[in-house]
Amino acid sequence: MAQTPQKTVQENASSLVHDITTDLASSLPPNIPFDKFKSVFITAVLNNPKILSCDPVTVKTALLKCAQDNLLPDGREAAIIPYNNKMKQDDKWVKVVTAQYTPMIQGIRKRAKELGGISEIIAECVHENDDFDYSLGDNPFIQHKPAKLGSKRGDIIGAYAVFKEDDGRVVHRDVMDREAIEKARAVSKNQDGDLWTIWYGEACKKTVVRRGSKSVPSIPDALRDIVTRDDELVDFSLPKSAPRTPDNPLLEQQPVRTGEQAPRQEARQRSAEAAEQNGAGSEVGESGQLPAPANKALMENFSSAMLRLKGDNLVKGRENFWNKNTSVHKPTELEIKLEDEIYKAHVNRDNNKLSVDDLKSHVAELIEEVYGCTSS
């Protein structure tokens, strides 16, 4: 098949940007002119014409996310990566190529400096011929000396991240070996996509930064959102290839589904899937079987966890949260309804029917209404 002429590629890329000019211009910061953003994207498409084979809506969405994060889709700060996906069309699942926006390490480091709080994030891969040592405990340290220039460094055997606050103080170090990194890859829906096959080293760095960020409370919310963007590609239900171990680096701890526990969880999953098809669920699991919040704080944590999720991961994240936070406390009818109302609010937020600020206010009112009248 003949290659797409360069002029046609440029025209098609330019057309995609033109369709969302107003939204892009309002999302970009003053230091990134619209024309520069457009030019960078066209160059990215020329370097990877496969982007034009993606569903146009997903390309536009990816560009808007990139602009909102104040990054350029140049392959260094961020990348638009084609991703083989399935979408429902006319009640049938069909294979489509969608565009996935992926912030890169350089972009994450750039935004860390701009946002403050965390002024520097060091992320590097360790190769088998490097000299590497680290220690935990009261006097943690990381020492890394790459193999001599001109010599082969060998395969990647791990990666590490160091987080520094504005005053230069190291607030956290995280180290992952190759096995832990591959566990993270196993729960990615795009584990054989461009990020993991073409930019494997970048994927390793991003994985350790993402895990390490969980232990750094001083990270600004805007930066945390960028670091966890790839959560949209994490399958929280865990495929068969992913080890169901509590140390999976991209998942919080959850119980292994065995014995009598499995049918109950599978019933909740079927109910959650039905809720997804209807836009929002009316209940989860059997009455009285729902893993219930024992207090106000748990409901607030549930809403915070859902705030980081979008699309299909809302349903999976909901299930995952209650699997981790099962309580012996039997839920009241009000609590069951409250959990469902919070979930519906996040579905509306994901469908752009509710802003984040309005969602937070709405959820706060819901929680206060329930616990205000039940706390006595």
C-alpha positions in Angstrom: 0.0 0.0 0.0 1.3 3.4 -0.9 2.4 5.7 1.9 0.3 8.6 2.8 1.6 11.8 1.2 3.3 14.1 3.7 1.0 17.0 2.7 -2.1 14.8 3.3 -0.8 13.8 6.7 -0.2 17.4 7.7 -3.7 18.5 6.5 -5.4 15.7 8.4 -3.5 16.5 11.6 -4.2 20.2 11.2 -7.9 19.4 10.7 -8.1 17.5 14.0 -6.6 20.5 15.9 -8.8 22.9 14.0 -12.0 21.1 15.2 -11.1 21.8 18.9 -9.3 25.2 18.5 -11.5 27.0 21.0 -11.2 24.4 23.7 -7.4 24.0 23.2 -6.8 27.7 23.2 -8.6 28.1 26.5 -6.8 25.1 28.1 -3.2 26.1 27.2 -1.1 28.1 29.6 0.4 31.5 28.4 3.8 29.9 27.9 2.5 27.5 25.3 1.1 29.4 22.3 -1.6 27.6 20.4 0.4 27.7 17.1 3.3 26.0 18.9 1.1 23.3 20.3 -0.4 22.7 16.9 3.0 22.6 15.1 4.3 20.1 17.7 1.3 17.8 17.2 1.7 17.9 13.4 5.3 16.9 13.8 4.4 14.1 16.1 1.9 12.8 13.4 4.5 13.0 10.7 6.8 10.9 12.9 4.0 8.5 13.7 1.3 8.5 11.0 -0.5 5.7 12.9 -2.1 8.4 15.0 -4.3 9.3 12.1 -5.7 5.8 12.1 -7.1 6.4 15.7 -10.7 7.2 16.3 -10.7 11.0 15.8 -12.7 11.7 19.0 -10.1 9.9 21.1 -7.3 11.9 19.4 -9.1 15.2 20.2 -9.7 14.1 23.8 -6.0 13.1 24.2 -4.9 16.6 22.9 -7.2 18.4 25.3 -5.9 16.3 28.3 -2.3 17.2 27.1 -3.2 20.9 27.0 -4.9 20.8 30.4 -1.7 19.3 31.8 0.4 22.1 30.3 2.5 19.7 28.3 3.5 19.4 24.6 2.7 16.1 22.7 6.3 16.0 21.3 7.2 12.5 22.5 9.4 13.9 25.3 7.0 15.8 27.5 4.0 13.7 26.5 3.0 11.3 23.7 -0.1 10.4 21.8 0.0 6.7 21.5 -2.2 4.5 19.3 -3.9 1.8 21.3 -5.9 -1.3 20.1 -9.2 -1.2 21.9 -12.8 -2.4 21.8 -15.8 -0.2 21.6 -19.5 -0.9 21.6 -21.2 0.1 18.4 -24.8 -0.9 17.6 -24.9 -3.4 20.6 -21.7 -5.1 19.2 -18.1 -4.9 20.4 -15.8 -3.9 17.5 -12.0 -3.5 17.4 -10.9 0.1 17.1 -7.6 2.0 17.4 -7.9 4.7 20.0 -5.4 7.4 21.0 -4.0 7.4 24.5 -2.5 10.5 26.0 0.6 9.6 28.0 2.7 12.1 30.0 6.4 11.2 29.8 9.0 11.5 32.6 10.4 14.8 31.1 7.0 16.3 31.2 6.3 15.1 34.8 9.6 16.6 35.9 8.9 19.9 34.2 5.5 20.2 35.8 7.0 19.3 39.2 9.3 22.3 39.0 6.5 24.6 37.8 4.0 23.5 40.4 6.3 23.5 43.4 6.0 21.3 46.5 8.1 18.6 44.8 10.9 20.5 42.9 12.7 17.4 41.5 11.9 13.9 40.6 14.9 11.7 39.6 14.0 8.5 37.8 16.5 6.2 36.2 16.7 2.6 35.0 19.3 0.2 36.4 21.1 -2.1 33.9 22.7 -5.4 34.7 26.3 -4.1 34.2 25.7 -0.9 36.3 27.1 -0.6 39.9 24.0 -0.2 42.0 23.3 -0.3 45.7 20.5 0.9 48.0 19.4 0.6 51.6 16.2 1.0 53.5 15.7 1.6 57.2 16.8 4.6 59.3 19.6 5.6 56.9 18.2 5.0 53.4 20.3 5.7 50.3 20.6 5.0 46.6 24.0 4.7 44.9 24.0 4.2 41.1 27.1 4.2 38.9 26.3 3.4 35.2 28.6 1.1 33.3 31.6 2.9 31.7 30.9 4.9 28.6 31.4 2.8 25.5 30.7 -0.5 27.3 27.4 -2.4 27.1 25.2 -1.7 30.1 23.1 -4.9 29.5 19.4 -5.4 30.1 17.3 -3.3 32.4 17.0 -5.1 35.8 15.1 -2.4 37.7 14.3 1.3 38.2 14.2 3.8 41.0 12.8 7.2 41.8 13.9 9.9 44.2 11.5 12.7 45.2 12.9 16.0 46.5 11.0 18.9 48.0 11.6 22.6 47.2 14.3 22.9 49.9 16.2 20.0 48.4 15.3 17.5 51.1 14.7 13.9 49.9 11.2 12.9 51.1 11.0 9.5 49.4 13.0 6.9 47.5 11.5 4.0 45.7 13.2 1.0 44.0 11.6 -1.7 41.8 13.2 -4.7 40.4 12.4 -6.1 36.9 9.9 -8.6 38.4 7.9 -5.9 40.1 7.9 -3.8 36.9 6.6 -6.7 34.9 3.8 -7.2 37.4 2.8 -3.6 36.7 3.0 -4.3 33.0 0.8 -7.4 33.4 -2.2 -5.2 34.6 -1.9 -2.7 31.8 -4.5 -3.0 29.0 -1.7 -1.9 26.7 1.1 -4.2 27.9 2.1 -4.9 24.3 1.6 -1.4 23.0 4.2 1.2 21.9 5.0 2.5 25.4 6.1 -1.0 26.7 7.7 -2.2 23.4 9.2 0.9 22.0 9.9 3.0 25.1 10.4 0.2 27.6 12.9 2.3 29.7 10.4 5.1 29.9 7.7 2.7 31.0 9.9 1.4 33.8 10.6 4.9 35.0 7.0 5.9 34.9 6.0 2.8 36.8 8.4 3.5 39.7 7.4 7.2 39.8 3.8 6.3 39.9 4.2 3.9 42.8 6.6 6.2 44.7 4.2 9.1 44.4 1.7 7.3 46.7 4.2 7.8 49.5 4.7 11.6 49.0 1.8 13.5 50.5 3.3 16.9 49.5 2.8 16.3 45.8 0.3 18.9 44.4 -3.0 17.4 43.2 -2.3 18.7 39.7 1.0 16.8 39.5 -0.5 13.7 41.1 -3.2 13.7 38.3 -0.5 13.8 35.7 1.5 11.0 37.3 -1.6 8.8 37.5 -2.9 9.5 34.0 -2.0 5.9 33.0 -4.5 4.5 35.5 -7.0 4.7 32.7 -5.0 1.8 31.1 -4.8 -0.3 34.3 -7.1 -3.2 34.4 -8.2 -3.3 38.1 -9.9 -6.6 37.6 -6.4 -8.2 37.1 -6.1 -10.5 34.0 -5.1 -14.1 34.5 -1.5 -13.2 33.5 -1.2 -10.8 36.4 -0.1 -12.3 39.7 -2.8 -11.8 42.4 -0.3 -10.8 45.0 -0.7 -7.9 47.5 2.6 -6.3 46.3 1.3 -5.7 42.8 2.8 -2.2 42.3 -0.1 -0.7 40.4 -2.8 -2.0 42.7 -3.7 -1.5 46.3 -3.9 -4.6 48.4 -7.0 -6.7 47.9 -8.0 -10.2 49.1 -7.4 -13.2 46.9 -10.8 -14.5 45.7 -11.0 -18.1 47.0 -13.5 -20.5 48.4 -16.9 -19.0 49.3 -15.7 -15.5 48.9 -15.4 -15.8 45.1 -19.1 -16.2 44.2 -20.1 -13.2 46.3 -17.5 -11.0 44.6 -18.4 -12.3 41.2 -22.0 -11.4 41.8 -21.0 -7.9 42.8 -18.9 -7.7 39.6 -21.9 -8.8 37.4 -24.1 -6.2 39.2 -21.4 -3.5 38.6 -21.2 -4.4 34.9 -25.0 -4.1 34.6 -24.7 -0.7 36.3 -22.1 0.4 33.8 -24.4 -0.5 30.9 -27.1 1.7 32.4 -24.8 4.6 33.0 -24.9 4.3 36.8 -25.7 1.4 39.2 -28.7 1.4 41.5 -27.2 -1.1 43.9 -24.1 -3.3 44.3 -24.5 -6.9 45.3 -27.2 -8.4 47.5 -28.9 -6.4 50.2 -26.8 -6.6 53.3 -23.8 -8.1 51.4 -22.4 -4.8 50.2 -19.0 -4.0 51.8 -20.1 -1.0 53.7 -18.5 2.1 55.2 -18.4 2.1 59.0 -18.0 5.9 59.2 -18.0 9.2 57.4 -14.2 9.1 56.7 -14.5 5.9 54.6 -17.2 7.5 52.4 -14.9 10.5 51.9 -12.0 8.2 51.0 -14.3 6.3 48.5 -15.1 9.6 46.7 -11.5 10.6 46.6 -10.5 7.2 45.1 -13.2 7.5 42.4 -12.1 11.0 41.6 -8.9 9.6 40.1 -10.7 7.2 37.8 -12.5 7.6 34.4 -14.5 5.5 32.0 -14.6 1.8 32.5 -12.3 2.0 35.5 -15.0 3.7 37.5 -16.8 0.4 37.8 -13.7 -1.6 38.4 -12.3 1.0 40.8 -15.6 0.9 42.8 -15.4 -2.9 43.1 -11.7 -2.7 44.0 -12.2 -0.1 46.7 -14.8 -2.1 48.6 -12.9 -5.3 48.2 -10.1 -3.5 50.1 -12.3 -1.8 52.6 -14.8 -4.5 53.5 -16.2 -3.8 57.0 -17.9 -6.0 59.5 -20.2 -3.1 60.0 -23.6 -3.9 58.5 -24.7 -1.0 56.2 -27.8 1.0 56.9 -30.2 1.7 54.1 -29.0 5.3 54.1 -25.4 4.2 53.7 -26.2 1.9 50.7 -28.0 4.7 49.0 -25.3 7.2 49.8 -22.6 5.0 48.2 -24.7 4.7 45.1 -25.4 8.5 44.9 -21.6 9.2 45.2 -20.9 6.7 42.4 -23.6 8.3 40.2 -22.1 11.7 40.8 -18.7 10.4 39.5 -20.4 8.9 36.5 -21.9 12.4 35.8 -18.5 14.0 36.3 -16.9 11.5 33.9 -19.6 12.4 31.3 -18.8 16.1 31.8 -22.3 16.7 33.3 -20.7 17.8 36.6 -17.5 19.8 37.3 -15.0 18.5 39.8 -15.8 21.5 42.1 -19.5 20.9 41.9 -19.0 17.2 42.5 -17.0 17.8 45.6 -19.6 20.1 47.0 -22.4 17.7 46.1 -20.7 14.7 47.7 -19.9 16.7 50.8 -23.6 17.7 51.2 -24.7 14.0 50.7 -22.3 12.8 53.3 -23.2 15.5 55.8 -26.9 14.8 55.2 -26.5 11.1 56.1 -24.0 11.3 58.9 -25.5 14.5 60.3 -28.8 12.8 60.9 -27.3 9.4 62.0 -24.4 10.5 64.2 -26.7 10.8 67.2 
